[in-house]
Amino acid sequence: MDHGFQLVQDNPDYAVLGFDTTLTYDKLWKLCDFAREGIPYIATHPDINCPTETGFMPDIGAMMAFVETSTGRQPDVIVGKPHPPIVKAIVEKTGYRVD
C-alpha cells in the first residue's frame, strides 16, 4: 500500500491508467472491462508521446485513446499537469496561490 491505495487485480475501487513500460494487452483489456462496468477511471496524464534518447515512445494519452475507442469512456479524472487535481495538490503542499 502506498499513499492510501492498495493495488488489486479484482474488484477495484478505481481503474488507474499510468505510465507502465510493462503494459500488456491483457492489462489494457482488464482496464477496458473495468471502464465498461462503470468503475471510476483515473489517468495520470494526457501526454501522447514520451521523449526518449532515440525519439519517442507512446505515452498515456495514446493509451487513453485506445480505451476510449474500445469503451466510449474518457477518464473521469486526469490527475497530471495541467489538470486541476495536480494544481490543487501543489497549492496545498506549497501554499502557492494562482489567482
Phi and psi restraints in degrees (range 20) as a CNS / XPLOR table:
assign (resid 1 and name C) (resid 2 and name N)
       (resid 2 and name CA) (resid 2 and name C) 1.0 -144.2 20.0 2
assign (resid 2 and name N) (resid 2 and name CA)
       (resid 2 and name C) (resid 3 and name N) 1.0 124.6 20.0 2
assign (resid 2 and name C) (resid 3 and name N)
       (resid 3 and name CA) (resid 3 and name C) 1.0 58.0 20.0 2
assign (resid 3 and name N) (resid 3 and name CA)
       (resid 3 and name C) (resid 4 and name N) 1.0 35.3 20.0 2
assign (resid 3 and name C) (resid 4 and name N)
       (resid 4 and name CA) (resid 4 and name C) 1.0 84.9 20.0 2
assign (resid 4 and name N) (resid 4 and name CA)
       (resid 4 and name C) (resid 5 and name N) 1.0 1.2 20.0 2
assign (resid 4 and name C) (resid 5 and name N)
       (resid 5 and name CA) (resid 5 and name C) 1.0 -110.6 20.0 2
assign (resid 5 and name N) (resid 5 and name CA)
       (resid 5 and name C) (resid 6 and name N) 1.0 133.2 20.0 2
assign (resid 5 and name C) (resid 6 and name N)
       (resid 6 and name CA) (resid 6 and name C) 1.0 -110.1 20.0 2
assign (resid 6 and name N) (resid 6 and name CA)
       (resid 6 and name C) (resid 7 and name N) 1.0 125.8 20.0 2
assign (resid 6 and name C) (resid 7 and name N)
       (resid 7 and name CA) (resid 7 and name C) 1.0 -78.3 20.0 2
assign (resid 7 and name N) (resid 7 and name CA)
       (resid 7 and name C) (resid 8 and name N) 1.0 124.3 20.0 2
assign (resid 7 and name C) (resid 8 and name N)
       (resid 8 and name CA) (resid 8 and name C) 1.0 -134.2 20.0 2
assign (resid 8 and name N) (resid 8 and name CA)
       (resid 8 and name C) (resid 9 and name N) 1.0 156.8 20.0 2
assign (resid 8 and name C) (resid 9 and name N)
       (resid 9 and name CA) (resid 9 and name C) 1.0 -99.3 20.0 2
assign (resid 9 and name N) (resid 9 and name CA)
       (resid 9 and name C) (resid 10 and name N) 1.0 -20.3 20.0 2
assign (resid 9 and name C) (resid 10 and name N)
       (resid 10 and name CA) (resid 10 and name C) 1.0 -126.3 20.0 2
assign (resid 10 and name N) (resid 10 and name CA)
       (resid 10 and name C) (resid 11 and name N) 1.0 142.7 20.0 2
assign (resid 10 and name C) (resid 11 and name N)
       (resid 11 and name CA) (resid 11 and name C) 1.0 52.3 20.0 2
assign (resid 11 and name N) (resid 11 and name CA)
       (resid 11 and name C) (resid 12 and name N) 1.0 52.5 20.0 2
assign (resid 11 and name C) (resid 12 and name N)
       (resid 12 and name CA) (resid 12 and name C) 1.0 -76.0 20.0 2
assign (resid 12 and name N) (resid 12 and name CA)
       (resid 12 and name C) (resid 13 and name N) 1.0 156.5 20.0 2
assign (resid 12 and name C) (resid 13 and name N)
       (resid 13 and name CA) (resid 13 and name C) 1.0 -78.0 20.0 2
assign (resid 13 and name N) (resid 13 and name CA)
       (resid 13 and name C) (resid 14 and name N) 1.0 -29.5 20.0 2
assign (resid 13 and name C) (resid 14 and name N)
       (resid 14 and name CA) (resid 14 and name C) 1.0 -139.7 20.0 2
assign (resid 14 and name N) (resid 14 and name CA)
       (resid 14 and name C) (resid 15 and name N) 1.0 147.7 20.0 2
assign (resid 14 and name C) (resid 15 and name N)
       (resid 15 and name CA) (resid 15 and name C) 1.0 -104.7 20.0 2
assign (resid 15 and name N) (resid 15 and name CA)
       (resid 15 and name C) (resid 16 and name N) 1.0 121.4 20.0 2
assign (resid 15 and name C) (resid 16 and name N)
       (resid 16 and name CA) (resid 16 and name C) 1.0 -117.5 20.0 2
assign (resid 16 and name N) (resid 16 and name CA)
       (resid 16 and name C) (resid 17 and name N) 1.0 129.2 20.0 2
assign (resid 16 and name C) (resid 17 and name N)
       (resid 17 and name CA) (resid 17 and name C) 1.0 -109.2 20.0 2
assign (resid 17 and name N) (resid 17 and name CA)
       (resid 17 and name C) (resid 18 and name N) 1.0 114.6 20.0 2
assign (resid 17 and name C) (resid 18 and name N)
       (resid 18 and name CA) (resid 18 and name C) 1.0 -135.0 20.0 2
assign (resid 18 and name N) (resid 18 and name CA)
       (resid 18 and name C) (resid 19 and name N) 1.0 170.5 20.0 2
assign (resid 18 and name C) (resid 19 and name N)
       (resid 19 and name CA) (resid 19 and name C) 1.0 -60.5 20.0 2
assign (resid 19 and name N) (resid 19 and name CA)
       (resid 19 and name C) (resid 20 and name N) 1.0 125.5 20.0 2
assign (resid 19 and name C) (resid 20 and name N)
       (resid 20 and name CA) (resid 20 and name C) 1.0 -149.7 20.0 2
assign (resid 20 and name N) (resid 20 and name CA)
       (resid 20 and name C) (resid 21 and name N) 1.0 105.6 20.0 2
assign (resid 20 and name C) (resid 21 and name N)
       (resid 21 and name CA) (resid 21 and name C) 1.0 -76.2 20.0 2
assign (resid 21 and name N) (resid 21 and name CA)
       (resid 21 and name C) (resid 22 and name N) 1.0 -1.7 20.0 2
assign (resid 21 and name C) (resid 22 and name N)
       (resid 22 and name CA) (resid 22 and name C) 1.0 -107.3 20.0 2
assign (resid 22 and name N) (resid 22 and name CA)
       (resid 22 and name C) (resid 23 and name N) 1.0 18.3 20.0 2
assign (resid 22 and name C) (resid 23 and name N)
       (resid 23 and name CA) (resid 23 and name C) 1.0 -58.9 20.0 2
assign (resid 23 and name N) (resid 23 and name CA)
       (resid 23 and name C) (resid 24 and name N) 1.0 134.1 20.0 2
assign (resid 23 and name C) (resid 24 and name N)
       (resid 24 and name CA) (resid 24 and name C) 1.0 -124.5 20.0 2
assign (resid 24 and name N) (resid 24 and name CA)
       (resid 24 and name C) (resid 25 and name N) 1.0 166.0 20.0 2
assign (resid 24 and name C) (resid 25 and name N)
       (resid 25 and name CA) (resid 25 and name C) 1.0 -60.3 20.0 2
assign (resid 25 and name N) (resid 25 and name CA)
       (resid 25 and name C) (resid 26 and name N) 1.0 -39.2 20.0 2
assign (resid 25 and name C) (resid 26 and name N)
       (resid 26 and name CA) (resid 26 and name C) 1.0 -61.0 20.0 2
assign (resid 26 and name N) (resid 26 and name CA)
       (resid 26 and name C) (resid 27 and name N) 1.0 -40.2 20.0 2
assign (resid 26 and name C) (resid 27 and name N)
       (resid 27 and name CA) (resid 27 and name C) 1.0 -64.7 20.0 2
assign (resid 27 and name N) (resid 27 and name CA)
       (resid 27 and name C) (resid 28 and name N) 1.0 -43.5 20.0 2
assign (resid 27 and name C) (resid 28 and name N)
       (resid 28 and name CA) (resid 28 and name C) 1.0 -64.3 20.0 2
assign (resid 28 and name N) (resid 28 and name CA)
       (resid 28 and name C) (resid 29 and name N) 1.0 -40.3 20.0 2
assign (resid 28 and name C) (resid 29 and name N)
       (resid 29 and name CA) (resid 29 and name C) 1.0 -60.3 20.0 2
assign (resid 29 and name N) (resid 29 and name CA)
       (resid 29 and name C) (resid 30 and name N) 1.0 -46.5 20.0 2
assign (resid 29 and name C) (resid 30 and name N)
       (resid 30 and name CA) (resid 30 and name C) 1.0 -63.4 20.0 2
assign (resid 30 and name N) (resid 30 and name CA)
       (resid 30 and name C) (resid 31 and name N) 1.0 -42.8 20.0 2
assign (resid 30 and name C) (resid 31 and name N)
       (resid 31 and name CA) (resid 31 and name C) 1.0 -59.6 20.0 2
assign (resid 31 and name N) (resid 31 and name CA)
       (resid 31 and name C) (resid 32 and name N) 1.0 -43.8 20.0 2
assign (resid 31 and name C) (resid 32 and name N)
       (resid 32 and name CA) (resid 32 and name C) 1.0 -62.1 20.0 2
assign (resid 32 and name N) (resid 32 and name CA)
       (resid 32 and name C) (resid 33 and name N) 1.0 -42.0 20.0 2
assign (resid 32 and name C) (resid 33 and name N)
       (resid 33 and name CA) (resid 33 and name C) 1.0 -60.4 20.0 2
assign (resid 33 and name N) (resid 33 and name CA)
       (resid 33 and name C) (resid 34 and name N) 1.0 -45.0 20.0 2
assign (resid 33 and name C) (resid 34 and name N)
       (resid 34 and name CA) (resid 34 and name C) 1.0 -61.5 20.0 2
assign (resid 34 and name N) (resid 34 and name CA)
       (resid 34 and name C) (resid 35 and name N) 1.0 -43.1 20.0 2
assign (resid 34 and name C) (resid 35 and name N)
       (resid 35 and name CA) (resid 35 and name C) 1.0 -61.5 20.0 2
assign (resid 35 and name N) (resid 35 and name CA)
       (resid 35 and name C) (resid 36 and name N) 1.0 -42.1 20.0 2
assign (resid 35 and name C) (resid 36 and name N)
       (resid 36 and name CA) (resid 36 and name C) 1.0 -64.2 20.0 2
assign (resid 36 and name N) (resid 36 and name CA)
       (resid 36 and name C) (resid 37 and name N) 1.0 -31.4 20.0 2
assign (resid 36 and name C) (resid 37 and name N)
       (resid 37 and name CA) (resid 37 and name C) 1.0 -75.3 20.0 2
assign (resid 37 and name N) (resid 37 and name CA)
       (resid 37 and name C) (resid 38 and name N) 1.0 -9.3 20.0 2
assign (resid 37 and name C) (resid 38 and name N)
       (resid 38 and name CA) (resid 38 and name C) 1.0 89.8 20.0 2
assign (resid 38 and name N) (resid 38 and name CA)
       (resid 38 and name C) (resid 39 and name N) 1.0 9.6 20.0 2
assign (resid 38 and name C) (resid 39 and name N)
       (resid 39 and name CA) (resid 39 and name C) 1.0 -65.5 20.0 2
assign (resid 39 and name N) (resid 39 and name CA)
       (resid 39 and name C) (resid 40 and name N) 1.0 135.6 20.0 2
assign (resid 39 and name C) (resid 40 and name N)
       (resid 40 and name CA) (resid 40 and name C) 1.0 -52.8 20.0 2
assign (resid 40 and name N) (resid 40 and name CA)
       (resid 40 and name C) (resid 41 and name N) 1.0 131.2 20.0 2
assign (resid 40 and name C) (resid 41 and name N)
       (resid 41 and name CA) (resid 41 and name C) 1.0 -114.8 20.0 2
assign (resid 41 and name N) (resid 41 and name CA)
       (resid 41 and name C) (resid 42 and name N) 1.0 120.4 20.0 2
assign (resid 41 and name C) (resid 42 and name N)
       (resid 42 and name CA) (resid 42 and name C) 1.0 -117.3 20.0 2
assign (resid 42 and name N) (resid 42 and name CA)
       (resid 42 and name C) (resid 43 and name N) 1.0 137.4 20.0 2
assign (resid 42 and name C) (resid 43 and name N)
       (resid 43 and name CA) (resid 43 and name C) 1.0 -119.4 20.0 2
assign (resid 43 and name N) (resid 43 and name CA)
       (resid 43 and name C) (resid 44 and name N) 1.0 147.3 20.0 2
assign (resid 43 and name C) (resid 44 and name N)
       (resid 44 and name CA) (resid 44 and name C) 1.0 -79.6 20.0 2
assign (resid 44 and name N) (resid 44 and name CA)
       (resid 44 and name C) (resid 45 and name N) 1.0 -31.9 20.0 2
assign (resid 44 and name C) (resid 45 and name N)
       (resid 45 and name CA) (resid 45 and name C) 1.0 -169.2 20.0 2
assign (resid 45 and name N) (resid 45 and name CA)
       (resid 45 and name C) (resid 46 and name N) 1.0 158.2 20.0 2
assign (resid 45 and name C) (resid 46 and name N)
       (resid 46 and name CA) (resid 46 and name C) 1.0 -99.5 20.0 2
assign (resid 46 and name N) (resid 46 and name CA)
       (resid 46 and name C) (resid 47 and name N) 1.0 12.4 20.0 2
assign (resid 46 and name C) (resid 47 and name N)
       (resid 47 and name CA) (resid 47 and name C) 1.0 -60.5 20.0 2
assign (resid 47 and name N) (resid 47 and name CA)
       (resid 47 and name C) (resid 48 and name N) 1.0 131.8 20.0 2
assign (resid 47 and name C) (resid 48 and name N)
       (resid 48 and name CA) (resid 48 and name C) 1.0 -76.6 20.0 2
assign (resid 48 and name N) (resid 48 and name CA)
       (resid 48 and name C) (resid 49 and name N) 1.0 -42.5 20.0 2
assign (resid 48 and name C) (resid 49 and name N)
       (resid 49 and name CA) (resid 49 and name C) 1.0 -129.5 20.0 2
assign (resid 49 and name N) (resid 49 and name CA)
       (resid 49 and name C) (resid 50 and name N) 1.0 151.4 20.0 2
assign (resid 49 and name C) (resid 50 and name N)
       (resid 50 and name CA) (resid 50 and name C) 1.0 -113.1 20.0 2
assign (resid 50 and name N) (resid 50 and name CA)
       (resid 50 and name C) (resid 51 and name N) 1.0 125.6 20.0 2
assign (resid 50 and name C) (resid 51 and name N)
       (resid 51 and name CA) (resid 51 and name C) 1.0 -67.6 20.0 2
assign (resid 51 and name N) (resid 51 and name CA)
       (resid 51 and name C) (resid 52 and name N) 1.0 142.3 20.0 2
assign (resid 51 and name C) (resid 52 and name N)
       (resid 52 and name CA) (resid 52 and name C) 1.0 -128.4 20.0 2
assign (resid 52 and name N) (resid 52 and name CA)
       (resid 52 and name C) (resid 53 and name N) 1.0 176.3 20.0 2
assign (resid 52 and name C) (resid 53 and name N)
       (resid 53 and name CA) (resid 53 and name C) 1.0 -65.4 20.0 2
assign (resid 53 and name N) (resid 53 and name CA)
       (resid 53 and name C) (resid 54 and name N) 1.0 -23.7 20.0 2
assign (resid 53 and name C) (resid 54 and name N)
       (resid 54 and name CA) (resid 54 and name C) 1.0 -111.5 20.0 2
assign (resid 54 and name N) (resid 54 and name CA)
       (resid 54 and name C) (resid 55 and name N) 1.0 7.2 20.0 2
assign (resid 54 and name C) (resid 55 and name N)
       (resid 55 and name CA) (resid 55 and name C) 1.0 145.0 20.0 2
assign (resid 55 and name N) (resid 55 and name CA)
       (resid 55 and name C) (resid 56 and name N) 1.0 -118.2 20.0 2
assign (resid 55 and name C) (resid 56 and name N)
       (resid 56 and name CA) (resid 56 and name C) 1.0 -139.6 20.0 2
assign (resid 56 and name N) (resid 56 and name CA)
       (resid 56 and name C) (resid 57 and name N) 1.0 153.9 20.0 2
assign (resid 56 and name C) (resid 57 and name N)
       (resid 57 and name CA) (resid 57 and name C) 1.0 -127.1 20.0 2
assign (resid 57 and name N) (resid 57 and name CA)
       (resid 57 and name C) (resid 58 and name N) 1.0 151.4 20.0 2
assign (resid 57 and name C) (resid 58 and name N)
       (resid 58 and name CA) (resid 58 and name C) 1.0 -59.0 20.0 2
assign (resid 58 and name N) (resid 58 and name CA)
       (resid 58 and name C) (resid 59 and name N) 1.0 142.0 20.0 2
assign (resid 58 and name C) (resid 59 and name N)
       (resid 59 and name CA) (resid 59 and name C) 1.0 -120.7 20.0 2
assign (resid 59 and name N) (resid 59 and name CA)
       (resid 59 and name C) (resid 60 and name N) 1.0 -171.1 20.0 2
assign (resid 59 and name C) (resid 60 and name N)
       (resid 60 and name CA) (resid 60 and name C) 1.0 -58.7 20.0 2
assign (resid 60 and name N) (resid 60 and name CA)
       (resid 60 and name C) (resid 61 and name N) 1.0 -37.6 20.0 2
assign (resid 60 and name C) (resid 61 and name N)
       (resid 61 and name CA) (resid 61 and name C) 1.0 -57.7 20.0 2
assign (resid 61 and name N) (resid 61 and name CA)
       (resid 61 and name C) (resid 62 and name N) 1.0 -37.3 20.0 2
assign (resid 61 and name C) (resid 62 and name N)
       (resid 62 and name CA) (resid 62 and name C) 1.0 -67.8 20.0 2
assign (resid 62 and name N) (resid 62 and name CA)
       (resid 62 and name C) (resid 63 and name N) 1.0 -37.9 20.0 2
assign (resid 62 and name C) (resid 63 and name N)
       (resid 63 and name CA) (resid 63 and name C) 1.0 -70.9 20.0 2
assign (resid 63 and name N) (resid 63 and name CA)
       (resid 63 and name C) (resid 64 and name N) 1.0 -34.2 20.0 2
assign (resid 63 and name C) (resid 64 and name N)
       (resid 64 and name CA) (resid 64 and name C) 1.0 -61.3 20.0 2
assign (resid 64 and name N) (resid 64 and name CA)
       (resid 64 and name C) (resid 65 and name N) 1.0 -39.4 20.0 2
assign (resid 64 and name C) (resid 65 and name N)
       (resid 65 and name CA) (resid 65 and name C) 1.0 -64.4 20.0 2
assign (resid 65 and name N) (resid 65 and name CA)
       (resid 65 and name C) (resid 66 and name N) 1.0 -39.2 20.0 2
assign (resid 65 and name C) (resid 66 and name N)
       (resid 66 and name CA) (resid 66 and name C) 1.0 -59.0 20.0 2
assign (resid 66 and name N) (resid 66 and name CA)
       (resid 66 and name C) (resid 67 and name N) 1.0 -50.2 20.0 2
assign (resid 66 and name C) (resid 67 and name N)
       (resid 67 and name CA) (resid 67 and name C) 1.0 -64.1 20.0 2
assign (resid 67 and name N) (resid 67 and name CA)
       (resid 67 and name C) (resid 68 and name N) 1.0 -43.4 20.0 2
assign (resid 67 and name C) (resid 68 and name N)
       (resid 68 and name CA) (resid 68 and name C) 1.0 -63.7 20.0 2
assign (resid 68 and name N) (resid 68 and name CA)
       (resid 68 and name C) (resid 69 and name N) 1.0 -41.1 20.0 2
assign (resid 68 and name C) (resid 69 and name N)
       (resid 69 and name CA) (resid 69 and name C) 1.0 -63.4 20.0 2
assign (resid 69 and name N) (resid 69 and name CA)
       (resid 69 and name C) (resid 70 and name N) 1.0 -38.2 20.0 2
assign (resid 69 and name C) (resid 70 and name N)
       (resid 70 and name CA) (resid 70 and name C) 1.0 -77.3 20.0 2
assign (resid 70 and name N) (resid 70 and name CA)
       (resid 70 and name C) (resid 71 and name N) 1.0 -36.2 20.0 2
assign (resid 70 and name C) (resid 71 and name N)
       (resid 71 and name CA) (resid 71 and name C) 1.0 -114.0 20.0 2
assign (resid 71 and name N) (resid 71 and name CA)
       (resid 71 and name C) (resid 72 and name N) 1.0 -17.9 20.0 2
assign (resid 71 and name C) (resid 72 and name N)
       (resid 72 and name CA) (resid 72 and name C) 1.0 80.4 20.0 2
assign (resid 72 and name N) (resid 72 and name CA)
       (resid 72 and name C) (resid 73 and name N) 1.0 4.8 20.0 2
assign (resid 72 and name C) (resid 73 and name N)
       (resid 73 and name CA) (resid 73 and name C) 1.0 -109.5 20.0 2
assign (resid 73 and name N) (resid 73 and name CA)
       (resid 73 and name C) (resid 74 and name N) 1.0 138.4 20.0 2
assign (resid 73 and name C) (resid 74 and name N)
       (resid 74 and name CA) (resid 74 and name C) 1.0 -98.5 20.0 2
assign (resid 74 and name N) (resid 74 and name CA)
       (resid 74 and name C) (resid 75 and name N) 1.0 163.8 20.0 2
assign (resid 74 and name C) (resid 75 and name N)
       (resid 75 and name CA) (resid 75 and name C) 1.0 -58.1 20.0 2
assign (resid 75 and name N) (resid 75 and name CA)
       (resid 75 and name C) (resid 76 and name N) 1.0 143.9 20.0 2
assign (resid 75 and name C) (resid 76 and name N)
       (resid 76 and name CA) (resid 76 and name C) 1.0 -70.2 20.0 2
assign (resid 76 and name N) (resid 76 and name CA)
       (resid 76 and name C) (resid 77 and name N) 1.0 -33.0 20.0 2
assign (resid 76 and name C) (resid 77 and name N)
       (resid 77 and name CA) (resid 77 and name C) 1.0 -142.9 20.0 2
assign (resid 77 and name N) (resid 77 and name CA)
       (resid 77 and name C) (resid 78 and name N) 1.0 136.3 20.0 2
assign (resid 77 and name C) (resid 78 and name N)
       (resid 78 and name CA) (resid 78 and name C) 1.0 -112.9 20.0 2
assign (resid 78 and name N) (resid 78 and name CA)
       (resid 78 and name C) (resid 79 and name N) 1.0 119.7 20.0 2
assign (resid 78 and name C) (resid 79 and name N)
       (resid 79 and name CA) (resid 79 and name C) 1.0 -90.6 20.0 2
assign (resid 79 and name N) (resid 79 and name CA)
       (resid 79 and name C) (resid 80 and name N) 1.0 -17.3 20.0 2
assign (resid 79 and name C) (resid 80 and name N)
       (resid 80 and name CA) (resid 80 and name C) 1.0 -88.0 20.0 2
assign (resid 80 and name N) (resid 80 and name CA)
       (resid 80 and name C) (resid 81 and name N) 1.0 175.2 20.0 2
assign (resid 80 and name C) (resid 81 and name N)
       (resid 81 and name CA) (resid 81 and name C) 1.0 -52.8 20.0 2
assign (resid 81 and name N) (resid 81 and name CA)
       (resid 81 and name C) (resid 82 and name N) 1.0 143.3 20.0 2
assign (resid 81 and name C) (resid 82 and name N)
       (resid 82 and name CA) (resid 82 and name C) 1.0 -96.6 20.0 2
assign (resid 82 and name N) (resid 82 and name CA)
       (resid 82 and name C) (resid 83 and name N) 1.0 27.0 20.0 2
assign (resid 82 and name C) (resid 83 and name N)
       (resid 83 and name CA) (resid 83 and name C) 1.0 -79.1 20.0 2
assign (resid 83 and name N) (resid 83 and name CA)
       (resid 83 and name C) (resid 84 and name N) 1.0 152.4 20.0 2
assign (resid 83 and name C) (resid 84 and name N)
       (resid 84 and name CA) (resid 84 and name C) 1.0 -53.2 20.0 2
assign (resid 84 and name N) (resid 84 and name CA)
       (resid 84 and name C) (resid 85 and name N) 1.0 -38.2 20.0 2
assign (resid 84 and name C) (resid 85 and name N)
       (resid 85 and name CA) (resid 85 and name C) 1.0 -58.1 20.0 2
assign (resid 85 and name N) (resid 85 and name CA)
       (resid 85 and name C) (resid 86 and name N) 1.0 -38.8 20.0 2
assign (resid 85 and name C) (resid 86 and name N)
       (resid 86 and name CA) (resid 86 and name C) 1.0 -73.4 20.0 2
assign (resid 86 and name N) (resid 86 and name CA)
       (resid 86 and name C) (resid 87 and name N) 1.0 -36.2 20.0 2
assign (resid 86 and name C) (resid 87 and name N)
       (resid 87 and name CA) (resid 87 and name C) 1.0 -64.7 20.0 2
assign (resid 87 and name N) (resid 87 and name CA)
       (resid 87 and name C) (resid 88 and name N) 1.0 -43.5 20.0 2
assign (resid 87 and name C) (resid 88 and name N)
       (resid 88 and name CA) (resid 88 and name C) 1.0 -60.5 20.0 2
assign (resid 88 and name N) (resid 88 and name CA)
       (resid 88 and name C) (resid 89 and name N) 1.0 -44.0 20.0 2
assign (resid 88 and name C) (resid 89 and name N)
       (resid 89 and name CA) (resid 89 and name C) 1.0 -62.2 20.0 2
assign (resid 89 and name N) (resid 89 and name CA)
       (resid 89 and name C) (resid 90 and name N) 1.0 -39.8 20.0 2
assign (resid 89 and name C) (resid 90 and name N)
       (resid 90 and name CA) (resid 90 and name C) 1.0 -65.5 20.0 2
assign (resid 90 and name N) (resid 90 and name CA)
       (resid 90 and name C) (resid 91 and name N) 1.0 -43.9 20.0 2
assign (resid 90 and name C) (resid 91 and name N)
       (resid 91 and name CA) (resid 91 and name C) 1.0 -61.2 20.0 2
assign (resid 91 and name N) (resid 91 and name CA)
       (resid 91 and name C) (resid 92 and name N) 1.0 -44.8 20.0 2
assign (resid 91 and name C) (resid 92 and name N)
       (resid 92 and name CA) (resid 92 and name C) 1.0 -64.2 20.0 2
assign (resid 92 and name N) (resid 92 and name CA)
       (resid 92 and name C) (resid 93 and name N) 1.0 -39.1 20.0 2
assign (resid 92 and name C) (resid 93 and name N)
       (resid 93 and name CA) (resid 93 and name C) 1.0 -75.6 20.0 2
assign (resid 93 and name N) (resid 93 and name CA)
       (resid 93 and name C) (resid 94 and name N) 1.0 -38.9 20.0 2
assign (resid 93 and name C) (resid 94 and name N)
       (resid 94 and name CA) (resid 94 and name C) 1.0 -103.0 20.0 2
assign (resid 94 and name N) (resid 94 and name CA)
       (resid 94 and name C) (resid 95 and name N) 1.0 -21.0 20.0 2
assign (resid 94 and name C) (resid 95 and name N)
       (resid 95 and name CA) (resid 95 and name C) 1.0 81.9 20.0 2
assign (resid 95 and name N) (resid 95 and name CA)
       (resid 95 and name C) (resid 96 and name N) 1.0 -4.4 20.0 2
assign (resid 95 and name C) (resid 96 and name N)
       (resid 96 and name CA) (resid 96 and name C) 1.0 -69.2 20.0 2
assign (resid 96 and name N) (resid 96 and name CA)
       (resid 96 and name C) (resid 97 and name N) 1.0 133.5 20.0 2
assign (resid 96 and name C) (resid 97 and name N)
       (resid 97 and name CA) (resid 97 and name C) 1.0 -116.3 20.0 2
assign (resid 97 and name N) (resid 97 and name CA)
       (resid 97 and name C) (resid 98 and name N) 1.0 138.0 20.0 2
assign (resid 97 and name C) (resid 98 and name N)
       (resid 98 and name CA) (resid 98 and name C) 1.0 -109.0 20.0 2
assign (resid 98 and name N) (resid 98 and name CA)
       (resid 98 and name C) (resid 99 and name N) 1.0 118.9 20.0 2
